[in-house]
């Protein structure tokens, strides 16, 4: 139904939409560092991991936008989404948290699809392999 040009355009748009979640979230965590660190610690996660979370969200967001190392980036973000879903949102008695849980699980699925397809032609990955 779709041709290769459409598939590549949809891949790019999908990457941009996914990045619209992660890049701002990473930047926001820098501005609210102490609060985010405290929240992580309250959930049993060492606050010292926050720089890695910020790096993954910002670096992953940028990698999504430019299409760089997409299969590895997508796998890392899939794992991050799944782990954070269970740690921070799996609260069956709280409907809002369960909605957030399912959002993260769905995002993990989206990233697995992206890991299987790669970044497509509109990407730095493509430029580096065809150069």
N, CA, C and O atoms as a GROMACS GRO file, in nm:
protein
  524
    1UNK      N    1   0.082  -0.119   0.000
    1UNK     CA    2   0.000   0.000   0.000
    1UNK      C    3   0.087   0.126   0.000
    1UNK      O    4   0.060   0.221  -0.074
    2UNK      N    5   0.191   0.127   0.083
    2UNK     CA    6   0.281   0.242   0.087
    2UNK      C    7   0.405   0.211   0.005
    2UNK      O    8   0.450   0.097  -0.002
    3UNK      N    9   0.459   0.314  -0.057
    3UNK     CA   10   0.584   0.294  -0.128
    3UNK      C   11   0.702   0.325  -0.036
    3UNK      O   12   0.683   0.367   0.078
    4UNK      N   13   0.821   0.302  -0.085
    4UNK     CA   14   0.941   0.320  -0.002
    4UNK      C   15   0.957   0.464   0.047
    4UNK      O   16   1.000   0.487   0.160
    5UNK      N   17   0.923   0.560  -0.037
    5UNK     CA   18   0.933   0.701   0.004
    5UNK      C   19   0.839   0.730   0.120
    5UNK      O   20   0.878   0.797   0.216
    6UNK      N   21   0.717   0.681   0.112
    6UNK     CA   22   0.620   0.701   0.220
    6UNK      C   23   0.668   0.632   0.347
    6UNK      O   24   0.660   0.689   0.456
    7UNK      N   25   0.718   0.510   0.335
    7UNK     CA   26   0.769   0.438   0.452
    7UNK      C   27   0.881   0.515   0.520
    7UNK      O   28   0.884   0.526   0.643
    8UNK      N   29   0.974   0.569   0.441
    8UNK     CA   30   1.085   0.646   0.499
    8UNK      C   31   1.037   0.775   0.564
    8UNK      O   32   1.089   0.815   0.668
    9UNK      N   33   0.938   0.839   0.503
    9UNK     CA   34   0.883   0.961   0.562
    9UNK      C   35   0.811   0.929   0.693
    9UNK      O   36   0.827   1.002   0.792
   10UNK      N   37   0.733   0.822   0.696
   10UNK     CA   38   0.665   0.782   0.819
   10UNK      C   39   0.765   0.744   0.927
   10UNK      O   40   0.743   0.772   1.045
   11UNK      N   41   0.874   0.680   0.888
   11UNK     CA   42   0.979   0.645   0.984
   11UNK      C   43   1.034   0.772   1.048
   11UNK      O   44   1.049   0.779   1.170
   12UNK      N   45   1.065   0.872   0.967
   12UNK     CA   46   1.117   0.998   1.018
   12UNK      C   47   1.016   1.066   1.110
   12UNK      O   48   1.051   1.110   1.219
   13UNK      N   49   0.892   1.075   1.067
   13UNK     CA   50   0.789   1.140   1.149
   13UNK      C   51   0.772   1.065   1.280
   13UNK      O   52   0.761   1.128   1.386
   14UNK      N   53   0.771   0.933   1.275
   14UNK     CA   54   0.761   0.853   1.398
   14UNK      C   55   0.877   0.880   1.491
   14UNK      O   56   0.858   0.893   1.612
   15UNK      N   57   0.999   0.887   1.436
   15UNK     CA   58   1.116   0.916   1.520
   15UNK      C   59   1.105   1.054   1.584
   15UNK      O   60   1.138   1.071   1.701
   16UNK      N   61   1.058   1.152   1.508
   16UNK     CA   62   1.042   1.287   1.562
   16UNK      C   63   0.938   1.291   1.674
   16UNK      O   64   0.958   1.358   1.775
   17UNK      N   65   0.828   1.219   1.654
   17UNK     CA   66   0.724   1.215   1.758
   17UNK      C   67   0.776   1.146   1.885
   17UNK      O   68   0.748   1.192   1.996
   18UNK      N   69   0.851   1.039   1.868
   18UNK     CA   70   0.909   0.972   1.986
   18UNK      C   71   1.010   1.064   2.055
   18UNK      O   72   1.013   1.071   2.178
   19UNK      N   73   1.090   1.133   1.977
   19UNK     CA   74   1.188   1.225   2.035
   19UNK      C   75   1.120   1.338   2.112
   19UNK      O   76   1.177   1.392   2.207
   20UNK      N   77   0.998   1.374   2.070
   20UNK     CA   78   0.928   1.484   2.137
   20UNK      C   79   0.893   1.450   2.282
   20UNK      O   80   0.861   1.539   2.360
   21UNK      N   81   0.899   1.324   2.317
   21UNK     CA   82   0.880   1.284   2.457
   21UNK      C   83   1.011   1.286   2.535
   21UNK      O   84   1.015   1.334   2.648
   22UNK      N   85   1.116   1.235   2.474
   22UNK     CA   86   1.239   1.209   2.549
   22UNK      C   87   1.331   1.329   2.561
   22UNK      O   88   1.387   1.352   2.668
   23UNK      N   89   1.348   1.405   2.456
   23UNK     CA   90   1.438   1.520   2.462
   23UNK      C   91   1.391   1.622   2.566
   23UNK      O   92   1.471   1.663   2.650
   24UNK      N   93   1.266   1.666   2.564
   24UNK     CA   94   1.221   1.760   2.667
   24UNK      C   95   1.224   1.700   2.808
   24UNK      O   96   1.253   1.771   2.905
   25UNK      N   97   1.196   1.570   2.821
   25UNK     CA   98   1.198   1.508   2.953
   25UNK      C   99   1.338   1.510   3.012
   25UNK      O  100   1.355   1.536   3.131
   26UNK      N  101   1.438   1.484   2.930
   26UNK     CA  102   1.576   1.489   2.978
   26UNK      C  103   1.617   1.629   3.018
   26UNK      O  104   1.683   1.649   3.120
   27UNK      N  105   1.579   1.727   2.936
   27UNK     CA  106   1.612   1.867   2.967
   27UNK      C  107   1.540   1.910   3.096
   27UNK      O  108   1.599   1.980   3.178
   28UNK      N  109   1.416   1.870   3.112
   28UNK     CA  110   1.339   1.906   3.231
   28UNK      C  111   1.404   1.848   3.356
   28UNK      O  112   1.405   1.912   3.461
   29UNK      N  113   1.459   1.729   3.346
   29UNK     CA  114   1.523   1.666   3.462
   29UNK      C  115   1.646   1.744   3.507
   29UNK      O  116   1.679   1.744   3.626
   30UNK      N  117   1.714   1.809   3.414
   30UNK     CA  118   1.830   1.892   3.452
   30UNK      C  119   1.781   2.008   3.538
   30UNK      O  120   1.841   2.039   3.641
   31UNK      N  121   1.672   2.073   3.495
   31UNK     CA  122   1.618   2.187   3.568
   31UNK      C  123   1.555   2.150   3.701
   31UNK      O  124   1.547   2.234   3.791
   32UNK      N  125   1.512   2.026   3.716
   32UNK     CA  126   1.449   1.979   3.840
   32UNK      C  127   1.530   1.864   3.898
   32UNK      O  128   1.476   1.764   3.945
   33UNK      N  129   1.661   1.881   3.895
   33UNK     CA  130   1.753   1.772   3.929
   33UNK      C  131   1.727   1.716   4.069
   33UNK      O  132   1.709   1.595   4.086
   34UNK      N  133   1.726   1.803   4.169
   34UNK     CA  134   1.711   1.757   4.308
   34UNK      C  135   1.577   1.687   4.329
   34UNK      O  136   1.571   1.583   4.395
   35UNK      N  137   1.471   1.743   4.274
   35UNK     CA  138   1.340   1.682   4.289
   35UNK      C  139   1.331   1.546   4.221
   35UNK      O  140   1.274   1.452   4.275
   36UNK      N  141   1.388   1.537   4.102
   36UNK     CA  142   1.386   1.410   4.028
   36UNK      C  143   1.470   1.306   4.101
   36UNK      O  144   1.431   1.190   4.112
   37UNK      N  145   1.586   1.349   4.150
   37UNK     CA  146   1.672   1.258   4.224
   37UNK      C  147   1.602   1.207   4.350
   37UNK      O  148   1.611   1.088   4.382
   38UNK      N  149   1.533   1.295   4.419
   38UNK     CA  150   1.459   1.256   4.539
   38UNK      C  151   1.347   1.158   4.507
   38UNK      O  152   1.323   1.064   4.582
   39UNK      N  153   1.278   1.182   4.396
   39UNK     CA  154   1.170   1.092   4.354
   39UNK      C  155   1.225   0.954   4.322
   39UNK      O  156   1.168   0.852   4.361
   40UNK      N  157   1.336   0.951   4.251
   40UNK     CA  158   1.399   0.822   4.218
   40UNK      C  159   1.435   0.747   4.346
   40UNK      O  160   1.408   0.627   4.359
   41UNK      N  161   1.495   0.818   4.439
   41UNK     CA  162   1.537   0.754   4.564
   41UNK      C  163   1.416   0.705   4.644
   41UNK      O  164   1.422   0.600   4.707
   42UNK      N  165   1.307   0.781   4.641
   42UNK     CA  166   1.185   0.740   4.710
   42UNK      C  167   1.126   0.612   4.650
   42UNK      O  168   1.055   0.538   4.717
   43UNK      N  169   1.156   0.589   4.522
   43UNK     CA  170   1.108   0.469   4.454
   43UNK      C  171   1.210   0.354   4.460
   43UNK      O  172   1.191   0.250   4.398
   44UNK      N  173   1.318   0.376   4.537
   44UNK     CA  174   1.417   0.271   4.556
   44UNK      C  175   1.527   0.267   4.452
   44UNK      O  176   1.601   0.169   4.445
   45UNK      N  177   1.539   0.369   4.371
   45UNK     CA  178   1.641   0.376   4.266
   45UNK      C  179   1.750   0.474   4.310
   45UNK      O  180   1.718   0.586   4.351
   46UNK      N  181   1.877   0.434   4.304
   46UNK     CA  182   1.984   0.527   4.345
   46UNK      C  183   1.981   0.656   4.264
   46UNK      O  184   1.978   0.654   4.140
   47UNK      N  185   1.981   0.768   4.334
   47UNK     CA  186   1.979   0.898   4.267
   47UNK      C  187   2.101   0.922   4.181
   47UNK      O  188   2.098   1.005   4.091
   48UNK      N  189   2.208   0.849   4.209
   48UNK     CA  190   2.329   0.862   4.129
   48UNK      C  191   2.312   0.815   3.985
   48UNK      O  192   2.398   0.842   3.901
   49UNK      N  193   2.202   0.746   3.957
   49UNK     CA  194   2.175   0.702   3.819
   49UNK      C  195   2.111   0.812   3.734
   49UNK      O  196   2.097   0.796   3.613
   50UNK      N  197   2.072   0.922   3.798
   50UNK     CA  198   2.003   1.028   3.724
   50UNK      C  199   2.083   1.082   3.606
   50UNK      O  200   2.025   1.104   3.500
   51UNK      N  201   2.215   1.103   3.619
   51UNK     CA  202   2.288   1.150   3.500
   51UNK      C  203   2.278   1.054   3.382
   51UNK      O  204   2.274   1.098   3.266
   52UNK      N  205   2.274   0.924   3.408
   52UNK     CA  206   2.258   0.827   3.300
   52UNK      C  207   2.120   0.836   3.236
   52UNK      O  208   2.105   0.823   3.115
   53UNK      N  209   2.018   0.860   3.319
   53UNK     CA  210   1.881   0.877   3.268
   53UNK      C  211   1.875   1.000   3.178
   53UNK      O  212   1.819   0.996   3.069
   54UNK      N  213   1.933   1.109   3.226
   54UNK     CA  214   1.934   1.234   3.148
   54UNK      C  215   2.009   1.213   3.016
   54UNK      O  216   1.963   1.256   2.910
   55UNK      N  217   2.123   1.147   3.024
   55UNK     CA  218   2.201   1.120   2.902
   55UNK      C  219   2.122   1.034   2.804
   55UNK      O  220   2.123   1.060   2.684
   56UNK      N  221   2.054   0.932   2.855
   56UNK     CA  222   1.975   0.846   2.767
   56UNK      C  223   1.859   0.922   2.705
   56UNK      O  224   1.833   0.908   2.586
   57UNK      N  225   1.790   1.003   2.783
   57UNK     CA  226   1.676   1.077   2.729
   57UNK      C  227   1.719   1.183   2.629
   57UNK      O  228   1.660   1.194   2.521
   58UNK      N  229   1.819   1.261   2.662
   58UNK     CA  230   1.864   1.366   2.570
   58UNK      C  231   1.938   1.305   2.452
   58UNK      O  232   1.909   1.337   2.337
   59UNK      N  233   2.035   1.218   2.480
   59UNK     CA  234   2.110   1.154   2.373
   59UNK      C  235   2.021   1.070   2.284
   59UNK      O  236   2.034   1.072   2.162
   60UNK      N  237   1.931   0.994   2.346
   60UNK     CA  238   1.837   0.913   2.268
   60UNK      C  239   1.744   0.998   2.185
   60UNK      O  240   1.715   0.965   2.070
   61UNK      N  241   1.698   1.109   2.242
   61UNK     CA  242   1.612   1.201   2.167
   61UNK      C  243   1.682   1.258   2.045
   61UNK      O  244   1.624   1.265   1.936
   62UNK      N  245   1.806   1.299   2.064
   62UNK     CA  246   1.883   1.353   1.951
   62UNK      C  247   1.910   1.244   1.847
   62UNK      O  248   1.897   1.267   1.727
   63UNK      N  249   1.945   1.124   1.894
   63UNK     CA  250   1.970   1.012   1.802
   63UNK      C  251   1.844   0.978   1.722
   63UNK      O  252   1.853   0.947   1.604
   64UNK      N  253   1.728   0.985   1.786
   64UNK     CA  254   1.602   0.962   1.714
   64UNK      C  255   1.582   1.066   1.604
   64UNK      O  256   1.542   1.033   1.493
   65UNK      N  257   1.609   1.191   1.636
   65UNK     CA  258   1.588   1.300   1.540
   65UNK      C  259   1.677   1.283   1.418
   65UNK      O  260   1.632   1.296   1.305
   66UNK      N  261   1.805   1.254   1.442
   66UNK     CA  262   1.899   1.246   1.329
   66UNK      C  263   1.910   1.106   1.270
   66UNK      O  264   1.970   1.088   1.165
   67UNK      N  265   1.853   1.007   1.338
   67UNK     CA  266   1.860   0.870   1.288
   67UNK      C  267   1.998   0.810   1.300
   67UNK      O  268   2.050   0.755   1.204
   68UNK      N  269   2.058   0.820   1.418
   68UNK     CA  270   2.194   0.772   1.440
   68UNK      C  271   2.195   0.649   1.530
   68UNK      O  272   2.134   0.649   1.637
   69UNK      N  273   2.265   0.544   1.486
   69UNK     CA  274   2.274   0.419   1.564
   69UNK      C  275   2.134   0.377   1.609
   69UNK      O  276   2.112   0.343   1.725
   70UNK      N  277   2.041   0.379   1.514
   70UNK     CA  278   1.900   0.366   1.548
   70UNK      C  279   1.864   0.233   1.611
   70UNK      O  280   1.784   0.230   1.705
   71UNK      N  281   1.919   0.124   1.563
   71UNK     CA  282   1.882  -0.005   1.621
   71UNK      C  283   1.925  -0.012   1.768
   71UNK      O  284   1.848  -0.058   1.853
   72UNK      N  285   2.046   0.031   1.798
   72UNK     CA  286   2.094   0.030   1.937
   72UNK      C  287   2.020   0.131   2.024
   72UNK      O  288   1.986   0.102   2.138
   73UNK      N  289   1.997   0.250   1.968
   73UNK     CA  290   1.921   0.352   2.042
   73UNK      C  291   1.782   0.302   2.074
   73UNK      O  292   1.734   0.318   2.187
   74UNK      N  293   1.716   0.243   1.977
   74UNK     CA  294   1.580   0.193   1.997
   74UNK      C  295   1.577   0.082   2.102
   74UNK      O  296   1.486   0.077   2.185
   75UNK      N  297   1.675  -0.006   2.100
   75UNK     CA  298   1.681  -0.113   2.201
   75UNK      C  299   1.702  -0.055   2.341
   75UNK      O  300   1.638  -0.098   2.437
   76UNK      N  301   1.790   0.043   2.351
   76UNK     CA  302   1.815   0.106   2.481
   76UNK      C  303   1.689   0.175   2.533
   76UNK      O  304   1.656   0.163   2.651
   77UNK      N  305   1.620   0.247   2.445
   77UNK     CA  306   1.499   0.317   2.488
   77UNK      C  307   1.385   0.220   2.517
   77UNK      O  308   1.302   0.246   2.604
   78UNK      N  309   1.378   0.108   2.444
   78UNK     CA  310   1.277   0.006   2.474
   78UNK      C  311   1.299  -0.049   2.615
   78UNK      O  312   1.204  -0.062   2.692
   79UNK      N  313   1.423  -0.081   2.647
   79UNK     CA  314   1.454  -0.130   2.781
   79UNK      C  315   1.424  -0.028   2.888
   79UNK      O  316   1.367  -0.061   2.992
   80UNK      N  317   1.461   0.096   2.862
   80UNK     CA  318   1.435   0.205   2.957
   80UNK      C  319   1.285   0.220   2.983
   80UNK      O  320   1.242   0.234   3.097
   81UNK      N  321   1.206   0.218   2.876
   81UNK     CA  322   1.061   0.233   2.891
   81UNK      C  323   1.001   0.118   2.970
   81UNK      O  324   0.917   0.140   3.058
   82UNK      N  325   1.043  -0.004   2.940
   82UNK     CA  326   0.987  -0.120   3.010
   82UNK      C  327   1.026  -0.119   3.157
   82UNK      O  328   0.941  -0.141   3.244
   83UNK      N  329   1.152  -0.095   3.186
   83UNK     CA  330   1.199  -0.094   3.325
   83UNK      C  331   1.132   0.018   3.403
   83UNK      O  332   1.084  -0.004   3.515
   84UNK      N  333   1.128   0.138   3.345
   84UNK     CA  334   1.067   0.250   3.417
   84UNK      C  335   0.916   0.230   3.434
   84UNK      O  336   0.858   0.278   3.532
   85UNK      N  337   0.852   0.160   3.342
   85UNK     CA  338   0.709   0.129   3.357
   85UNK      C  339   0.686   0.050   3.484
   85UNK      O  340   0.597   0.082   3.563
   86UNK      N  341   0.765  -0.055   3.504
   86UNK     CA  342   0.746  -0.140   3.621
   86UNK      C  343   0.790  -0.072   3.750
   86UNK      O  344   0.724  -0.088   3.853
   87UNK      N  345   0.898   0.003   3.746
   87UNK     CA  346   0.948   0.066   3.869
   87UNK      C  347   0.859   0.182   3.914
   87UNK      O  348   0.826   0.193   4.031
   88UNK      N  349   0.822   0.267   3.820
   88UNK     CA  350   0.755   0.392   3.858
   88UNK      C  351   0.604   0.392   3.840
   88UNK      O  352   0.535   0.471   3.904
   89UNK      N  353   0.550   0.305   3.755
   89UNK     CA  354   0.408   0.318   3.722
   89UNK      C  355   0.321   0.197   3.750
   89UNK      O  356   0.199   0.206   3.743
   90UNK      N  357   0.381   0.083   3.780
   90UNK     CA  358   0.297  -0.035   3.802
   90UNK      C  359   0.234  -0.027   3.941
   90UNK      O  360   0.290  -0.072   4.040
   91UNK      N  361   0.115   0.034   3.944
   91UNK     CA  362   0.037   0.051   4.067
   91UNK      C  363  -0.108   0.019   4.033
   91UNK      O  364  -0.186   0.110   4.002
   92UNK      N  365  -0.144  -0.109   4.037
   92UNK     CA  366  -0.277  -0.152   3.991
   92UNK      C  367  -0.395  -0.079   4.056
   92UNK      O  368  -0.503  -0.073   3.997
   93UNK      N  369  -0.376  -0.025   4.174
   93UNK     CA  370  -0.486   0.045   4.241
   93UNK      C  371  -0.501   0.191   4.198
   93UNK      O  372  -0.594   0.260   4.240
   94UNK      N  373  -0.408   0.239   4.114
   94UNK     CA  374  -0.409   0.378   4.070
   94UNK      C  375  -0.427   0.382   3.918
   94UNK      O  376  -0.335   0.350   3.843
   95UNK      N  377  -0.547   0.422   3.876
   95UNK     CA  378  -0.578   0.420   3.732
   95UNK      C  379  -0.483   0.506   3.651
   95UNK      O  380  -0.440   0.464   3.543
   96UNK      N  381  -0.448   0.624   3.699
   96UNK     CA  382  -0.359   0.712   3.624
   96UNK      C  383  -0.220   0.648   3.608
   96UNK      O  384  -0.161   0.654   3.500
   97UNK      N  385  -0.170   0.588   3.714
   97UNK     CA  386  -0.039   0.524   3.705
   97UNK      C  387  -0.044   0.405   3.609
   97UNK      O  388   0.053   0.378   3.539
   98UNK      N  389  -0.156   0.334   3.606
   98UNK     CA  390  -0.167   0.221   3.513
   98UNK      C  391  -0.177   0.268   3.368
   98UNK      O  392  -0.131   0.199   3.277
   99UNK      N  393  -0.236   0.384   3.346
   99UNK     CA  394  -0.235   0.442   3.211
   99UNK      C  395  -0.092   0.475   3.170
   99UNK      O  396  -0.050   0.446   3.058
  100UNK      N  397  -0.017   0.535   3.262
  100UNK     CA  398   0.124   0.566   3.235
  100UNK      C  399   0.205   0.438   3.215
  100UNK      O  400   0.295   0.433   3.131
  101UNK      N  401   0.173   0.334   3.292
  101UNK     CA  402   0.238   0.205   3.276
  101UNK      C  403   0.216   0.152   3.134
  101UNK      O  404   0.311   0.112   3.066
  102UNK      N  405   0.092   0.152   3.090
  102UNK     CA  406   0.061   0.101   2.957
  102UNK      C  407   0.123   0.188   2.848
  102UNK      O  408   0.163   0.137   2.743
  103UNK      N  409   0.131   0.319   2.870
  103UNK     CA  410   0.198   0.408   2.773
  103UNK      C  411   0.343   0.367   2.758
  103UNK      O  412   0.393   0.357   2.646
  104UNK      N  413   0.411   0.344   2.869
  104UNK     CA  414   0.551   0.305   2.862
  104UNK      C  415   0.569   0.168   2.795
  104UNK      O  416   0.664   0.149   2.719
  105UNK      N  417   0.480   0.075   2.823
  105UNK     CA  418   0.488  -0.056   2.760
  105UNK      C  419   0.465  -0.042   2.610
  105UNK      O  420   0.534  -0.107   2.531
  106UNK      N  421   0.368   0.041   2.569
  106UNK     CA  422   0.344   0.064   2.427
  106UNK      C  423   0.465   0.130   2.360
  106UNK      O  424   0.500   0.096   2.248
  107UNK      N  425   0.527   0.225   2.430
  107UNK     CA  426   0.648   0.288   2.377
  107UNK      C  427   0.759   0.185   2.359
  107UNK      O  428   0.830   0.188   2.259
  108UNK      N  429   0.774   0.095   2.455
  108UNK     CA  430   0.874  -0.010   2.443
  108UNK      C  431   0.848  -0.092   2.316
  108UNK      O  432   0.941  -0.125   2.242
  109UNK      N  433   0.721  -0.124   2.291
  109UNK     CA  434   0.686  -0.196   2.169
  109UNK      C  435   0.720  -0.117   2.044
  109UNK      O  436   0.770  -0.173   1.946
  110UNK      N  437   0.693   0.013   2.047
  110UNK     CA  438   0.726   0.098   1.932
  110UNK      C  439   0.876   0.097   1.905
  110UNK      O  440   0.920   0.091   1.791
  111UNK      N  441   0.954   0.102   2.012
  111UNK     CA  442   1.099   0.101   1.995
  111UNK      C  443   1.149  -0.033   1.944
  111UNK      O  444   1.247  -0.038   1.870
  112UNK      N  445   1.084  -0.142   1.981
  112UNK     CA  446   1.123  -0.272   1.927
  112UNK      C  447   1.096  -0.279   1.777
  112UNK      O  448   1.175  -0.336   1.702
  113UNK      N  449   0.984  -0.221   1.734
  113UNK     CA  450   0.956  -0.214   1.590
  113UNK      C  451   1.064  -0.131   1.521
  113UNK      O  452   1.114  -0.170   1.416
  114UNK      N  453   1.098  -0.018   1.579
  114UNK     CA  454   1.201   0.068   1.521
  114UNK      C  455   1.337  -0.004   1.518
  114UNK      O  456   1.412   0.011   1.423
  115UNK      N  457   1.367  -0.080   1.622
  115UNK     CA  458   1.492  -0.156   1.623
  115UNK      C  459   1.494  -0.258   1.510
  115UNK      O  460   1.600  -0.286   1.452
  116UNK      N  461   1.379  -0.313   1.477
  116UNK     CA  462   1.375  -0.415   1.371
  116UNK      C  463   1.381  -0.352   1.232
  116UNK      O  464   1.430  -0.416   1.138
  117UNK      N  465   1.333  -0.230   1.217
  117UNK     CA  466   1.330  -0.167   1.084
  117UNK      C  467   1.450  -0.078   1.057
  117UNK      O  468   1.487  -0.057   0.942
  118UNK      N  469   1.509  -0.024   1.162
  118UNK     CA  470   1.618   0.072   1.144
  118UNK      C  471   1.562   0.211   1.116
  118UNK      O  472   1.442   0.234   1.122
  119UNK      N  473   1.653   0.301   1.085
  119UNK     CA  474   1.617   0.443   1.072
  119UNK      C  475   1.565   0.481   0.934
  119UNK      O  476   1.513   0.591   0.917
  120UNK      N  477   1.577   0.394   0.837
  120UNK     CA  478   1.529   0.430   0.704
  120UNK      C  479   1.628   0.519   0.629
  120UNK      O  480   1.739   0.545   0.676
  121UNK      N  481   1.585   0.564   0.514
  121UNK     CA  482   1.675   0.641   0.426
  121UNK      C  483   1.697   0.784   0.473
  121UNK      O  484   1.801   0.843   0.444
  122UNK      N  485   1.600   0.840   0.546
  122UNK     CA  486   1.614   0.979   0.591
  122UNK      C  487   1.680   0.976   0.729
  122UNK      O  488   1.616   0.999   0.831
  123UNK      N  489   1.810   0.947   0.729
  123UNK     CA  490   1.880   0.930   0.857
  123UNK      C  491   2.030   0.943   0.838
  123UNK      O  492   2.083   0.929   0.728
  124UNK      N  493   2.096   0.970   0.948
  124UNK     CA  494   2.242   0.971   0.947
  124UNK      C  495   2.296   0.829   0.926
  124UNK      O  496   2.398   0.811   0.860
  125UNK      N  497   2.228   0.731   0.981
  125UNK     CA  498   2.270   0.592   0.959
  125UNK      C  499   2.279   0.562   0.810
  125UNK      O  500   2.376   0.501   0.765
  126UNK      N  501   2.180   0.604   0.734
  126UNK     CA  502   2.180   0.579   0.589
  126UNK      C  503   2.295   0.654   0.522
  126UNK      O  504   2.362   0.600   0.435
  127UNK      N  505   2.317   0.778   0.562
  127UNK     CA  506   2.426   0.857   0.503
  127UNK      C  507   2.562   0.792   0.529
  127UNK      O  508   2.649   0.792   0.442
  128UNK      N  509   2.578   0.738   0.650
  128UNK     CA  510   2.707   0.678   0.685
  128UNK      C  511   2.730   0.545   0.613
  128UNK      O  512   2.845   0.510   0.584
  129UNK      N  513   2.624   0.472   0.584
  129UNK     CA  514   2.641   0.343   0.517
  129UNK      C  515   2.652   0.356   0.365
  129UNK      O  516   2.704   0.268   0.298
  130UNK      N  517   2.602   0.467   0.311
  130UNK     CA  518   2.609   0.485   0.165
  130UNK      C  519   2.723   0.577   0.123
  130UNK      O  520   2.747   0.597   0.004
  131UNK      N  521   2.794   0.632   0.221
  131UNK     CA  522   2.905   0.725   0.189
  131UNK      C  523   3.027   0.650   0.143
  131UNK      O  524   3.129   0.711   0.112
   0.00000   0.00000   0.00000
